[in-house]
């Protein structure tokens, strides 16, 4: 009787392994630890980062690029964190110091006069 139960357990184990093998072949398995799960919370359902998370995690690679007005950071990002003031629904003032949303580098915001100077 012992050998019969051992044989049944052995056959059940082989069938279980075959089933697991089929599942692995047909599906991708994603292993997520607690830290990864926390990282996913900053993304919305489309995979985009939430606006409040558009800043670097650390500033180790940030530079001070202020002086020449720019539309794009040296890291390639063209999204900046900038302080503005509104009046009657329009931007009335903005600070010229801005921070790259990707790497955290400080840069100088362009002004309308800078665009006119490029045309001359």
PDB file as gemmi writes it, atoms N, CA and C in Angstrom:
CRYST1    1.000    1.000    1.000  90.00  90.00  90.00 P 1                      
ATOM      1  N   UNK A   1       0.805  -1.191   0.000  1.00  0.00           N  
ATOM      2  CA  UNK A   1       0.000   0.000   0.000  1.00  0.00           C  
ATOM      3  C   UNK A   1       0.854   1.263   0.000  1.00  0.00           C  
ATOM      4  N   UNK A   2       2.005   1.237   0.707  1.00  0.00           N  
ATOM      5  CA  UNK A   2       2.887   2.404   0.743  1.00  0.00           C  
ATOM      6  C   UNK A   2       3.430   2.718  -0.644  1.00  0.00           C  
ATOM      7  N   UNK A   3       3.809   1.691  -1.376  1.00  0.00           N  
ATOM      8  CA  UNK A   3       4.388   1.939  -2.694  1.00  0.00           C  
ATOM      9  C   UNK A   3       3.338   2.489  -3.649  1.00  0.00           C  
ATOM     10  N   UNK A   4       2.060   2.106  -3.466  1.00  0.00           N  
ATOM     11  CA  UNK A   4       0.992   2.614  -4.312  1.00  0.00           C  
ATOM     12  C   UNK A   4       0.758   4.118  -4.058  1.00  0.00           C  
ATOM     13  N   UNK A   5       0.781   4.528  -2.807  1.00  0.00           N  
ATOM     14  CA  UNK A   5       0.614   5.952  -2.503  1.00  0.00           C  
ATOM     15  C   UNK A   5       1.823   6.757  -2.974  1.00  0.00           C  
ATOM     16  N   UNK A   6       3.015   6.161  -2.861  1.00  0.00           N  
ATOM     17  CA  UNK A   6       4.219   6.847  -3.360  1.00  0.00           C  
ATOM     18  C   UNK A   6       4.170   6.985  -4.867  1.00  0.00           C  
ATOM     19  N   UNK A   7       3.684   5.958  -5.565  1.00  0.00           N  
ATOM     20  CA  UNK A   7       3.567   6.007  -7.017  1.00  0.00           C  
ATOM     21  C   UNK A   7       2.541   7.076  -7.425  1.00  0.00           C  
ATOM     22  N   UNK A   8       1.410   7.117  -6.723  1.00  0.00           N  
ATOM     23  CA  UNK A   8       0.381   8.111  -7.025  1.00  0.00           C  
ATOM     24  C   UNK A   8       0.929   9.526  -6.801  1.00  0.00           C  
ATOM     25  N   UNK A   9       1.661   9.719  -5.723  1.00  0.00           N  
ATOM     26  CA  UNK A   9       2.266  11.028  -5.431  1.00  0.00           C  
ATOM     27  C   UNK A   9       3.281  11.398  -6.505  1.00  0.00           C  
ATOM     28  N   UNK A  10       4.070  10.430  -6.954  1.00  0.00           N  
ATOM     29  CA  UNK A  10       5.077  10.657  -7.996  1.00  0.00           C  
ATOM     30  C   UNK A  10       4.401  11.058  -9.307  1.00  0.00           C  
ATOM     31  N   UNK A  11       3.336  10.354  -9.699  1.00  0.00           N  
ATOM     32  CA  UNK A  11       2.620  10.676 -10.937  1.00  0.00           C  
ATOM     33  C   UNK A  11       1.938  12.041 -10.846  1.00  0.00           C  
ATOM     34  N   UNK A  12       1.381  12.337  -9.672  1.00  0.00           N  
ATOM     35  CA  UNK A  12       0.771  13.655  -9.458  1.00  0.00           C  
ATOM     36  C   UNK A  12       1.820  14.764  -9.594  1.00  0.00           C  
ATOM     37  N   UNK A  13       3.010  14.523  -9.045  1.00  0.00           N  
ATOM     38  CA  UNK A  13       4.099  15.504  -9.139  1.00  0.00           C  
ATOM     39  C   UNK A  13       4.533  15.733 -10.572  1.00  0.00           C  
ATOM     40  N   UNK A  14       4.623  14.663 -11.364  1.00  0.00           N  
ATOM     41  CA  UNK A  14       5.018  14.794 -12.765  1.00  0.00           C  
ATOM     42  C   UNK A  14       3.963  15.592 -13.532  1.00  0.00           C  
ATOM     43  N   UNK A  15       2.682  15.291 -13.275  1.00  0.00           N  
ATOM     44  CA  UNK A  15       1.605  16.013 -13.955  1.00  0.00           C  
ATOM     45  C   UNK A  15       1.602  17.493 -13.553  1.00  0.00           C  
ATOM     46  N   UNK A  16       1.864  17.766 -12.281  1.00  0.00           N  
ATOM     47  CA  UNK A  16       1.928  19.148 -11.811  1.00  0.00           C  
ATOM     48  C   UNK A  16       3.061  19.900 -12.495  1.00  0.00           C  
ATOM     49  N   UNK A  17       4.221  19.283 -12.609  1.00  0.00           N  
ATOM     50  CA  UNK A  17       5.353  19.915 -13.294  1.00  0.00           C  
ATOM     51  C   UNK A  17       5.046  20.168 -14.761  1.00  0.00           C  
ATOM     52  N   UNK A  18       4.354  19.235 -15.416  1.00  0.00           N  
ATOM     53  CA  UNK A  18       3.973  19.421 -16.821  1.00  0.00           C  
ATOM     54  C   UNK A  18       3.021  20.606 -16.960  1.00  0.00           C  
ATOM     55  N   UNK A  19       2.092  20.733 -16.026  1.00  0.00           N  
ATOM     56  CA  UNK A  19       1.148  21.860 -16.050  1.00  0.00           C  
ATOM     57  C   UNK A  19       1.878  23.181 -15.846  1.00  0.00           C  
ATOM     58  N   UNK A  20       2.792  23.216 -14.902  1.00  0.00           N  
ATOM     59  CA  UNK A  20       3.586  24.430 -14.659  1.00  0.00           C  
ATOM     60  C   UNK A  20       4.403  24.786 -15.888  1.00  0.00           C  
ATOM     61  N   UNK A  21       4.968  23.791 -16.550  1.00  0.00           N  
ATOM     62  CA  UNK A  21       5.752  24.033 -17.762  1.00  0.00           C  
ATOM     63  C   UNK A  21       4.882  24.644 -18.854  1.00  0.00           C  
ATOM     64  N   UNK A  22       3.655  24.165 -19.012  1.00  0.00           N  
ATOM     65  CA  UNK A  22       2.732  24.729 -19.998  1.00  0.00           C  
ATOM     66  C   UNK A  22       2.408  26.182 -19.670  1.00  0.00           C  
ATOM     67  N   UNK A  23       2.167  26.471 -18.408  1.00  0.00           N  
ATOM     68  CA  UNK A  23       1.848  27.841 -17.987  1.00  0.00           C  
ATOM     69  C   UNK A  23       3.011  28.775 -18.283  1.00  0.00           C  
ATOM     70  N   UNK A  24       4.224  28.322 -18.010  1.00  0.00           N  
ATOM     71  CA  UNK A  24       5.407  29.153 -18.251  1.00  0.00           C  
ATOM     72  C   UNK A  24       5.606  29.390 -19.741  1.00  0.00           C  
ATOM     73  N   UNK A  25       5.363  28.378 -20.568  1.00  0.00           N  
ATOM     74  CA  UNK A  25       5.535  28.538 -22.015  1.00  0.00           C  
ATOM     75  C   UNK A  25       4.509  29.505 -22.602  1.00  0.00           C  
ATOM     76  N   UNK A  26       3.291  29.484 -22.083  1.00  0.00           N  
ATOM     77  CA  UNK A  26       2.220  30.299 -22.641  1.00  0.00           C  
ATOM     78  C   UNK A  26       2.131  31.701 -22.052  1.00  0.00           C  
ATOM     79  N   UNK A  27       2.734  31.931 -20.894  1.00  0.00           N  
ATOM     80  CA  UNK A  27       2.595  33.214 -20.209  1.00  0.00           C  
ATOM     81  C   UNK A  27       3.950  33.730 -19.758  1.00  0.00           C  
ATOM     82  N   UNK A  28       3.992  35.058 -19.600  1.00  0.00           N  
ATOM     83  CA  UNK A  28       5.168  35.655 -18.994  1.00  0.00           C  
ATOM     84  C   UNK A  28       4.891  35.824 -17.513  1.00  0.00           C  
ATOM     85  N   UNK A  29       5.891  35.581 -16.707  1.00  0.00           N  
ATOM     86  CA  UNK A  29       5.736  35.715 -15.265  1.00  0.00           C  
ATOM     87  C   UNK A  29       6.554  36.918 -14.820  1.00  0.00           C  
ATOM     88  N   UNK A  30       5.910  37.817 -14.110  1.00  0.00           N  
ATOM     89  CA  UNK A  30       6.554  39.020 -13.610  1.00  0.00           C  
ATOM     90  C   UNK A  30       6.669  38.910 -12.101  1.00  0.00           C  
ATOM     91  N   UNK A  31       7.889  39.018 -11.621  1.00  0.00           N  
ATOM     92  CA  UNK A  31       8.114  38.975 -10.184  1.00  0.00           C  
ATOM     93  C   UNK A  31       8.338  40.406  -9.720  1.00  0.00           C  
ATOM     94  N   UNK A  32       7.527  40.846  -8.784  1.00  0.00           N  
ATOM     95  CA  UNK A  32       7.587  42.213  -8.281  1.00  0.00           C  
ATOM     96  C   UNK A  32       7.827  42.169  -6.783  1.00  0.00           C  
ATOM     97  N   UNK A  33       8.870  42.891  -6.345  1.00  0.00           N  
ATOM     98  CA  UNK A  33       9.078  42.976  -4.897  1.00  0.00           C  
ATOM     99  C   UNK A  33       8.420  44.255  -4.374  1.00  0.00           C  
ATOM    100  N   UNK A  34       8.466  44.468  -3.081  1.00  0.00           N  
ATOM    101  CA  UNK A  34       7.777  45.606  -2.473  1.00  0.00           C  
ATOM    102  C   UNK A  34       8.284  46.941  -3.005  1.00  0.00           C  
ATOM    103  N   UNK A  35       9.606  47.067  -3.228  1.00  0.00           N  
ATOM    104  CA  UNK A  35      10.146  48.327  -3.729  1.00  0.00           C  
ATOM    105  C   UNK A  35       9.629  48.605  -5.139  1.00  0.00           C  
ATOM    106  N   UNK A  36       9.607  47.575  -5.994  1.00  0.00           N  
ATOM    107  CA  UNK A  36       9.085  47.769  -7.344  1.00  0.00           C  
ATOM    108  C   UNK A  36       7.624  48.180  -7.318  1.00  0.00           C  
ATOM    109  N   UNK A  37       6.865  47.588  -6.428  1.00  0.00           N  
ATOM    110  CA  UNK A  37       5.450  47.921  -6.327  1.00  0.00           C  
ATOM    111  C   UNK A  37       5.268  49.382  -5.940  1.00  0.00           C  
ATOM    112  N   UNK A  38       6.103  49.891  -5.045  1.00  0.00           N  
ATOM    113  CA  UNK A  38       6.031  51.307  -4.674  1.00  0.00           C  
ATOM    114  C   UNK A  38       6.378  52.195  -5.849  1.00  0.00           C  
ATOM    115  N   UNK A  39       7.354  51.749  -6.683  1.00  0.00           N  
ATOM    116  CA  UNK A  39       7.738  52.535  -7.856  1.00  0.00           C  
ATOM    117  C   UNK A  39       6.599  52.617  -8.863  1.00  0.00           C  
ATOM    118  N   UNK A  40       5.795  51.559  -9.010  1.00  0.00           N  
ATOM    119  CA  UNK A  40       4.698  51.562  -9.967  1.00  0.00           C  
ATOM    120  C   UNK A  40       3.583  52.505  -9.564  1.00  0.00           C  
ATOM    121  N   UNK A  41       3.483  52.862  -8.290  1.00  0.00           N  
ATOM    122  CA  UNK A  41       2.398  53.720  -7.830  1.00  0.00           C  
ATOM    123  C   UNK A  41       2.487  55.131  -8.379  1.00  0.00           C  
ATOM    124  N   UNK A  42       3.662  55.564  -8.834  1.00  0.00           N  
ATOM    125  CA  UNK A  42       3.788  56.915  -9.373  1.00  0.00           C  
ATOM    126  C   UNK A  42       3.329  56.997 -10.826  1.00  0.00           C  
ATOM    127  N   UNK A  43       3.033  55.857 -11.452  1.00  0.00           N  
ATOM    128  CA  UNK A  43       2.583  55.837 -12.834  1.00  0.00           C  
ATOM    129  C   UNK A  43       1.072  55.690 -12.893  1.00  0.00           C  
ATOM    130  N   UNK A  44       0.449  56.316 -13.883  1.00  0.00           N  
ATOM    131  CA  UNK A  44      -0.991  56.131 -14.034  1.00  0.00           C  
ATOM    132  C   UNK A  44      -1.245  54.873 -14.868  1.00  0.00           C  
ATOM    133  N   UNK A  45      -2.479  54.616 -15.214  1.00  0.00           N  
ATOM    134  CA  UNK A  45      -2.829  53.388 -15.910  1.00  0.00           C  
ATOM    135  C   UNK A  45      -2.253  53.310 -17.316  1.00  0.00           C  
ATOM    136  N   UNK A  46      -1.800  54.406 -17.889  1.00  0.00           N  
ATOM    137  CA  UNK A  46      -1.221  54.404 -19.232  1.00  0.00           C  
ATOM    138  C   UNK A  46       0.297  54.299 -19.208  1.00  0.00           C  
ATOM    139  N   UNK A  47       0.901  54.266 -18.031  1.00  0.00           N  
ATOM    140  CA  UNK A  47       2.348  54.173 -17.932  1.00  0.00           C  
ATOM    141  C   UNK A  47       3.052  55.511 -17.849  1.00  0.00           C  
ATOM    142  N   UNK A  48       2.290  56.602 -17.826  1.00  0.00           N  
ATOM    143  CA  UNK A  48       2.874  57.937 -17.723  1.00  0.00           C  
ATOM    144  C   UNK A  48       3.099  58.286 -16.257  1.00  0.00           C  
ATOM    145  N   UNK A  49       4.084  59.115 -16.017  1.00  0.00           N  
ATOM    146  CA  UNK A  49       4.333  59.557 -14.645  1.00  0.00           C  
ATOM    147  C   UNK A  49       3.349  60.663 -14.276  1.00  0.00           C  
ATOM    148  N   UNK A  50       2.968  60.673 -13.029  1.00  0.00           N  
ATOM    149  CA  UNK A  50       2.072  61.711 -12.530  1.00  0.00           C  
ATOM    150  C   UNK A  50       2.834  63.036 -12.492  1.00  0.00           C  
ATOM    151  N   UNK A  51       2.150  64.122 -12.702  1.00  0.00           N  
ATOM    152  CA  UNK A  51       2.791  65.442 -12.779  1.00  0.00           C  
ATOM    153  C   UNK A  51       3.580  65.781 -11.521  1.00  0.00           C  
ATOM    154  N   UNK A  52       3.113  65.337 -10.358  1.00  0.00           N  
ATOM    155  CA  UNK A  52       3.833  65.643  -9.123  1.00  0.00           C  
ATOM    156  C   UNK A  52       5.131  64.849  -9.008  1.00  0.00           C  
ATOM    157  N   UNK A  53       5.316  63.865  -9.858  1.00  0.00           N  
ATOM    158  CA  UNK A  53       6.534  63.056  -9.824  1.00  0.00           C  
ATOM    159  C   UNK A  53       7.533  63.465 -10.904  1.00  0.00           C  
ATOM    160  N   UNK A  54       7.276  64.568 -11.595  1.00  0.00           N  
ATOM    161  CA  UNK A  54       8.193  65.023 -12.636  1.00  0.00           C  
ATOM    162  C   UNK A  54       9.346  65.794 -12.021  1.00  0.00           C  
ATOM    163  N   UNK A  55      10.171  65.079 -11.306  1.00  0.00           N  
ATOM    164  CA  UNK A  55      11.396  65.638 -10.742  1.00  0.00           C  
ATOM    165  C   UNK A  55      12.336  64.458 -10.530  1.00  0.00           C  
ATOM    166  N   UNK A  56      13.617  64.712 -10.544  1.00  0.00           N  
ATOM    167  CA  UNK A  56      14.556  63.610 -10.396  1.00  0.00           C  
ATOM    168  C   UNK A  56      14.520  63.009  -8.991  1.00  0.00           C  
ATOM    169  N   UNK A  57      14.873  61.723  -8.917  1.00  0.00           N  
ATOM    170  CA  UNK A  57      14.949  61.061  -7.615  1.00  0.00           C  
ATOM    171  C   UNK A  57      16.158  61.544  -6.830  1.00  0.00           C  
ATOM    172  N   UNK A  58      17.248  61.824  -7.533  1.00  0.00           N  
ATOM    173  CA  UNK A  58      18.420  62.398  -6.883  1.00  0.00           C  
ATOM    174  C   UNK A  58      19.018  63.457  -7.812  1.00  0.00           C  
ATOM    175  N   UNK A  59      19.811  64.306  -7.250  1.00  0.00           N  
ATOM    176  CA  UNK A  59      20.382  65.423  -8.005  1.00  0.00           C  
ATOM    177  C   UNK A  59      21.889  65.222  -8.244  1.00  0.00           C  
ATOM    178  N   UNK A  60      22.346  63.985  -8.299  1.00  0.00           N  
ATOM    179  CA  UNK A  60      23.774  63.711  -8.486  1.00  0.00           C  
ATOM    180  C   UNK A  60      24.287  64.196  -9.834  1.00  0.00           C  
ATOM    181  N   UNK A  61      23.438  64.203 -10.862  1.00  0.00           N  
ATOM    182  CA  UNK A  61      23.884  64.592 -12.201  1.00  0.00           C  
ATOM    183  C   UNK A  61      23.402  65.983 -12.598  1.00  0.00           C  
ATOM    184  N   UNK A  62      22.847  66.723 -11.652  1.00  0.00           N  
ATOM    185  CA  UNK A  62      22.342  68.063 -11.949  1.00  0.00           C  
ATOM    186  C   UNK A  62      23.490  69.054 -12.114  1.00  0.00           C  
ATOM    187  N   UNK A  63      23.288  70.011 -13.020  1.00  0.00           N  
ATOM    188  CA  UNK A  63      24.284  71.045 -13.273  1.00  0.00           C  
ATOM    189  C   UNK A  63      23.617  72.417 -13.182  1.00  0.00           C  
ATOM    190  N   UNK A  64      24.411  73.419 -13.062  1.00  0.00           N  
ATOM    191  CA  UNK A  64      23.909  74.782 -13.078  1.00  0.00           C  
ATOM    192  C   UNK A  64      24.179  75.352 -14.465  1.00  0.00           C  
ATOM    193  N   UNK A  65      23.163  75.394 -15.300  1.00  0.00           N  
ATOM    194  CA  UNK A  65      23.297  75.846 -16.689  1.00  0.00           C  
ATOM    195  C   UNK A  65      22.730  77.243 -16.883  1.00  0.00           C  
ATOM    196  N   UNK A  66      22.492  77.951 -15.797  1.00  0.00           N  
ATOM    197  CA  UNK A  66      21.882  79.279 -15.890  1.00  0.00           C  
ATOM    198  C   UNK A  66      22.818  80.263 -16.579  1.00  0.00           C  
ATOM    199  N   UNK A  67      22.228  81.194 -17.286  1.00  0.00           N  
ATOM    200  CA  UNK A  67      23.010  82.224 -17.973  1.00  0.00           C  
ATOM    201  C   UNK A  67      22.516  82.411 -19.390  1.00  0.00           C  
ATOM    202  N   UNK A  68      22.473  81.365 -20.164  1.00  0.00           N  
ATOM    203  CA  UNK A  68      21.979  81.433 -21.531  1.00  0.00           C  
ATOM    204  C   UNK A  68      20.582  80.828 -21.579  1.00  0.00           C  
ATOM    205  N   UNK A  69      19.589  81.568 -22.025  1.00  0.00           N  
ATOM    206  CA  UNK A  69      18.231  81.022 -22.099  1.00  0.00           C  
ATOM    207  C   UNK A  69      18.180  79.785 -22.995  1.00  0.00           C  
ATOM    208  N   UNK A  70      17.421  78.804 -22.589  1.00  0.00           N  
ATOM    209  CA  UNK A  70      17.377  77.556 -23.346  1.00  0.00           C  
ATOM    210  C   UNK A  70      15.963  76.989 -23.380  1.00  0.00           C  
ATOM    211  N   UNK A  71      15.669  76.230 -24.409  1.00  0.00           N  
ATOM    212  CA  UNK A  71      14.388  75.550 -24.560  1.00  0.00           C  
ATOM    213  C   UNK A  71      14.517  74.065 -24.224  1.00  0.00           C  
ATOM    214  N   UNK A  72      15.752  73.578 -24.127  1.00  0.00           N  
ATOM    215  CA  UNK A  72      15.978  72.153 -23.910  1.00  0.00           C  
ATOM    216  C   UNK A  72      17.201  71.956 -23.025  1.00  0.00           C  
ATOM    217  N   UNK A  73      17.110  71.014 -22.099  1.00  0.00           N  
ATOM    218  CA  UNK A  73      18.232  70.716 -21.202  1.00  0.00           C  
ATOM    219  C   UNK A  73      19.292  69.912 -21.957  1.00  0.00           C  
ATOM    220  N   UNK A  74      20.497  69.893 -21.439  1.00  0.00           N  
ATOM    221  CA  UNK A  74      21.562  69.119 -22.070  1.00  0.00           C  
ATOM    222  C   UNK A  74      21.293  67.617 -21.996  1.00  0.00           C  
ATOM    223  N   UNK A  75      20.411  67.183 -21.092  1.00  0.00           N  
ATOM    224  CA  UNK A  75      20.067  65.754 -21.004  1.00  0.00           C  
ATOM    225  C   UNK A  75      19.056  65.365 -22.076  1.00  0.00           C  
ATOM    226  N   UNK A  76      18.516  66.354 -22.810  1.00  0.00           N  
ATOM    227  CA  UNK A  76      17.565  66.084 -23.873  1.00  0.00           C  
ATOM    228  C   UNK A  76      16.117  66.338 -23.493  1.00  0.00           C  
ATOM    229  N   UNK A  77      15.866  66.592 -22.241  1.00  0.00           N  
ATOM    230  CA  UNK A  77      14.496  66.827 -21.763  1.00  0.00           C  
ATOM    231  C   UNK A  77      14.075  68.260 -22.082  1.00  0.00           C  
ATOM    232  N   UNK A  78      12.812  68.438 -22.483  1.00  0.00           N  
ATOM    233  CA  UNK A  78      12.324  69.792 -22.734  1.00  0.00           C  
ATOM    234  C   UNK A  78      11.155  70.145 -21.819  1.00  0.00           C  
ATOM    235  N   UNK A  79      11.071  69.459 -20.680  1.00  0.00           N  
ATOM    236  CA  UNK A  79      10.057  69.757 -19.660  1.00  0.00           C  
ATOM    237  C   UNK A  79      10.775  70.316 -18.442  1.00  0.00           C  
ATOM    238  N   UNK A  80      10.300  71.489 -17.966  1.00  0.00           N  
ATOM    239  CA  UNK A  80      10.951  72.155 -16.845  1.00  0.00           C  
ATOM    240  C   UNK A  80       9.938  72.477 -15.758  1.00  0.00           C  
ATOM    241  N   UNK A  81      10.402  72.481 -14.531  1.00  0.00           N  
ATOM    242  CA  UNK A  81       9.620  72.972 -13.408  1.00  0.00           C  
ATOM    243  C   UNK A  81       9.924  74.458 -13.268  1.00  0.00           C  
ATOM    244  N   UNK A  82       8.881  75.263 -13.272  1.00  0.00           N  
ATOM    245  CA  UNK A  82       9.045  76.699 -13.343  1.00  0.00           C  
ATOM    246  C   UNK A  82       7.992  77.362 -12.462  1.00  0.00           C  
ATOM    247  N   UNK A  83       8.342  78.430 -11.801  1.00  0.00           N  
ATOM    248  CA  UNK A  83       7.379  79.179 -10.987  1.00  0.00           C  
ATOM    249  C   UNK A  83       6.791  80.291 -11.837  1.00  0.00           C  
ATOM    250  N   UNK A  84       5.455  80.342 -11.860  1.00  0.00           N  
ATOM    251  CA  UNK A  84       4.763  81.360 -12.653  1.00  0.00           C  
ATOM    252  C   UNK A  84       3.702  82.048 -11.801  1.00  0.00           C  
ATOM    253  N   UNK A  85       3.267  83.210 -12.293  1.00  0.00           N  
ATOM    254  CA  UNK A  85       2.190  83.950 -11.637  1.00  0.00           C  
ATOM    255  C   UNK A  85       1.118  84.212 -12.696  1.00  0.00           C  
ATOM    256  N   UNK A  86      -0.146  84.067 -12.301  1.00  0.00           N  
ATOM    257  CA  UNK A  86      -1.251  84.251 -13.230  1.00  0.00           C  
ATOM    258  C   UNK A  86      -2.031  85.521 -12.901  1.00  0.00           C  
ATOM    259  N   UNK A  87      -2.543  86.129 -13.948  1.00  0.00           N  
ATOM    260  CA  UNK A  87      -3.429  87.292 -13.794  1.00  0.00           C  
ATOM    261  C   UNK A  87      -4.505  87.161 -14.865  1.00  0.00           C  
ATOM    262  N   UNK A  88      -5.764  87.101 -14.436  1.00  0.00           N  
ATOM    263  CA  UNK A  88      -6.904  86.968 -15.334  1.00  0.00           C  
ATOM    264  C   UNK A  88      -6.762  85.777 -16.282  1.00  0.00           C  
ATOM    265  N   UNK A  89      -6.301  84.662 -15.738  1.00  0.00           N  
ATOM    266  CA  UNK A  89      -6.229  83.424 -16.515  1.00  0.00           C  
ATOM    267  C   UNK A  89      -5.037  83.313 -17.452  1.00  0.00           C  
ATOM    268  N   UNK A  90      -4.146  84.275 -17.432  1.00  0.00           N  
ATOM    269  CA  UNK A  90      -2.969  84.255 -18.298  1.00  0.00           C  
ATOM    270  C   UNK A  90      -1.709  84.314 -17.449  1.00  0.00           C  
ATOM    271  N   UNK A  91      -0.630  83.768 -17.965  1.00  0.00           N  
ATOM    272  CA  UNK A  91       0.650  83.883 -17.268  1.00  0.00           C  
ATOM    273  C   UNK A  91       1.087  85.334 -17.348  1.00  0.00           C  
ATOM    274  N   UNK A  92       1.251  85.968 -16.197  1.00  0.00           N  
ATOM    275  CA  UNK A  92       1.630  87.377 -16.181  1.00  0.00           C  
ATOM    276  C   UNK A  92       3.102  87.567 -15.854  1.00  0.00           C  
ATOM    277  N   UNK A  93       3.667  86.662 -15.066  1.00  0.00           N  
ATOM    278  CA  UNK A  93       5.086  86.724 -14.719  1.00  0.00           C  
ATOM    279  C   UNK A  93       5.611  85.304 -14.545  1.00  0.00           C  
ATOM    280  N   UNK A  94       6.886  85.146 -14.785  1.00  0.00           N  
ATOM    281  CA  UNK A  94       7.521  83.875 -14.449  1.00  0.00           C  
ATOM    282  C   UNK A  94       8.973  84.122 -14.074  1.00  0.00           C  
ATOM    283  N   UNK A  95       9.456  83.279 -13.179  1.00  0.00           N  
ATOM    284  CA  UNK A  95      10.855  83.374 -12.764  1.00  0.00           C  
ATOM    285  C   UNK A  95      11.732  82.797 -13.866  1.00  0.00           C  
ATOM    286  N   UNK A  96      12.883  83.360 -14.046  1.00  0.00           N  
ATOM    287  CA  UNK A  96      13.768  82.883 -15.103  1.00  0.00           C  
ATOM    288  C   UNK A  96      14.530  81.619 -14.710  1.00  0.00           C  
ATOM    289  N   UNK A  97      14.637  81.350 -13.414  1.00  0.00           N  
ATOM    290  CA  UNK A  97      15.286  80.107 -12.987  1.00  0.00           C  
ATOM    291  C   UNK A  97      14.292  78.962 -13.119  1.00  0.00           C  
ATOM    292  N   UNK A  98      14.701  77.924 -13.822  1.00  0.00           N  
ATOM    293  CA  UNK A  98      13.839  76.754 -13.983  1.00  0.00           C  
ATOM    294  C   UNK A  98      14.672  75.498 -13.762  1.00  0.00           C  
ATOM    295  N   UNK A  99      13.993  74.416 -13.445  1.00  0.00           N  
ATOM    296  CA  UNK A  99      14.655  73.158 -13.124  1.00  0.00           C  
ATOM    297  C   UNK A  99      14.196  72.084 -14.107  1.00  0.00           C  
ATOM    298  N   UNK A 100      15.149  71.341 -14.658  1.00  0.00           N  
ATOM    299  CA  UNK A 100      14.837  70.260 -15.581  1.00  0.00           C  
ATOM    300  C   UNK A 100      14.040  69.183 -14.831  1.00  0.00           C  
ATOM    301  N   UNK A 101      12.942  68.734 -15.419  1.00  0.00           N  
ATOM    302  CA  UNK A 101      12.100  67.719 -14.782  1.00  0.00           C  
ATOM    303  C   UNK A 101      12.757  66.348 -14.778  1.00  0.00           C  
ATOM    304  N   UNK A 102      13.760  66.156 -15.628  1.00  0.00           N  
ATOM    305  CA  UNK A 102      14.402  64.844 -15.724  1.00  0.00           C  
ATOM    306  C   UNK A 102      15.644  64.730 -14.851  1.00  0.00           C  
ATOM    307  N   UNK A 103      16.584  65.669 -15.017  1.00  0.00           N  
ATOM    308  CA  UNK A 103      17.864  65.537 -14.304  1.00  0.00           C  
ATOM    309  C   UNK A 103      18.029  66.523 -13.156  1.00  0.00           C  
ATOM    310  N   UNK A 104      17.181  67.564 -13.081  1.00  0.00           N  
ATOM    311  CA  UNK A 104      17.259  68.523 -11.986  1.00  0.00           C  
ATOM    312  C   UNK A 104      18.219  69.668 -12.221  1.00  0.00           C  
ATOM    313  N   UNK A 105      18.808  69.750 -13.406  1.00  0.00           N  
ATOM    314  CA  UNK A 105      19.726  70.852 -13.694  1.00  0.00           C  
ATOM    315  C   UNK A 105      18.975  72.179 -13.704  1.00  0.00           C  
ATOM    316  N   UNK A 106      19.629  73.225 -13.225  1.00  0.00           N  
ATOM    317  CA  UNK A 106      19.063  74.561 -13.261  1.00  0.00           C  
ATOM    318  C   UNK A 106      19.397  75.212 -14.587  1.00  0.00           C  
ATOM    319  N   UNK A 107      18.427  75.899 -15.168  1.00  0.00           N  
ATOM    320  CA  UNK A 107      18.634  76.565 -16.451  1.00  0.00           C  
ATOM    321  C   UNK A 107      17.906  77.896 -16.423  1.00  0.00           C  
ATOM    322  N   UNK A 108      18.142  78.711 -17.444  1.00  0.00           N  
ATOM    323  CA  UNK A 108      17.498  80.008 -17.567  1.00  0.00           C  
ATOM    324  C   UNK A 108      16.369  79.893 -18.578  1.00  0.00           C  
ATOM    325  N   UNK A 109      15.184  80.320 -18.178  1.00  0.00           N  
ATOM    326  CA  UNK A 109      14.023  80.266 -19.068  1.00  0.00           C  
ATOM    327  C   UNK A 109      14.165  81.303 -20.177  1.00  0.00           C  
ATOM    328  N   UNK A 110      13.716  80.965 -21.365  1.00  0.00           N  
ATOM    329  CA  UNK A 110      13.754  81.942 -22.461  1.00  0.00           C  
ATOM    330  C   UNK A 110      12.659  82.992 -22.284  1.00  0.00           C  
ATOM    331  N   UNK A 111      12.884  84.150 -22.852  1.00  0.00           N  
ATOM    332  CA  UNK A 111      11.907  85.234 -22.821  1.00  0.00           C  
ATOM    333  C   UNK A 111      11.566  85.607 -24.265  1.00  0.00           C  
ATOM    334  N   UNK A 112      10.495  86.348 -24.484  1.00  0.00           N  
ATOM    335  CA  UNK A 112      10.160  86.743 -25.865  1.00  0.00           C  
ATOM    336  C   UNK A 112      11.280  87.513 -26.550  1.00  0.00           C  
ATOM    337  N   UNK A 113      12.012  88.335 -25.822  1.00  0.00           N  
ATOM    338  CA  UNK A 113      13.108  89.095 -26.431  1.00  0.00           C  
ATOM    339  C   UNK A 113      14.220  88.174 -26.929  1.00  0.00           C  
ATOM    340  N   UNK A 114      14.415  87.036 -26.259  1.00  0.00           N  
ATOM    341  CA  UNK A 114      15.440  86.080 -26.697  1.00  0.00           C  
ATOM    342  C   UNK A 114      15.080  85.502 -28.050  1.00  0.00           C  
ATOM    343  N   UNK A 115      13.810  85.233 -28.288  1.00  0.00           N  
ATOM    344  CA  UNK A 115      13.373  84.706 -29.585  1.00  0.00           C  
ATOM    345  C   UNK A 115      13.579  85.728 -30.684  1.00  0.00           C  
ATOM    346  N   UNK A 116      13.316  87.009 -30.390  1.00  0.00           N  
ATOM    347  CA  UNK A 116      13.517  88.060 -31.397  1.00  0.00           C  
ATOM    348  C   UNK A 116      14.996  88.217 -31.739  1.00  0.00           C  
ATOM    349  N   UNK A 117      15.862  88.070 -30.749  1.00  0.00           N  
ATOM    350  CA  UNK A 117      17.308  88.203 -30.986  1.00  0.00           C  
ATOM    351  C   UNK A 117      17.806  87.083 -31.891  1.00  0.00           C  
ATOM    352  N   UNK A 118      17.216  85.893 -31.792  1.00  0.00           N  
ATOM    353  CA  UNK A 118      17.637  84.788 -32.660  1.00  0.00           C  
ATOM    354  C   UNK A 118      17.281  85.038 -34.098  1.00  0.00           C  
ATOM    355  N   UNK A 119      16.198  85.792 -34.357  1.00  0.00           N  
ATOM    356  CA  UNK A 119      15.776  86.075 -35.723  1.00  0.00           C  
ATOM    357  C   UNK A 119      16.665  87.117 -36.388  1.00  0.00           C  
ATOM    358  N   UNK A 120      17.308  87.987 -35.631  1.00  0.00           N  
ATOM    359  CA  UNK A 120      18.143  89.053 -36.211  1.00  0.00           C  
ATOM    360  C   UNK A 120      19.456  88.509 -36.736  1.00  0.00           C  
TER     361      UNK A 120                                                      
END                                                                             
